């Protein structure tokens, strides 16, 4: 049996039988750092989107309360 080798660069990572296996692909992803920036940006974008949804929900509730008070004031002034 050959040893499992993980190389960086354009060389394919090979397993015991000479073919690229799932285990070697996972190990290559863990060793390489190129995709980590993309994941970090995706997590940052998801966090910003979550914060924006929470803020917009709170803002919508506050605006609804303001219009409700205005409506009740106009209704009471008209009676």
Residue pairs with C-beta under 8 A, 6 or more apart in sequence:
1 16
2 14
2 16
2 18
4 15
4 16
4 23
4 24
4 27
5 13
5 14
6 13
6 24
6 27
6 28
6 31
7 13
8 31
8 32
12 20
13 20
13 24
13 25
13 27
13 28
14 20
14 24
15 21
15 23
15 24
29 35
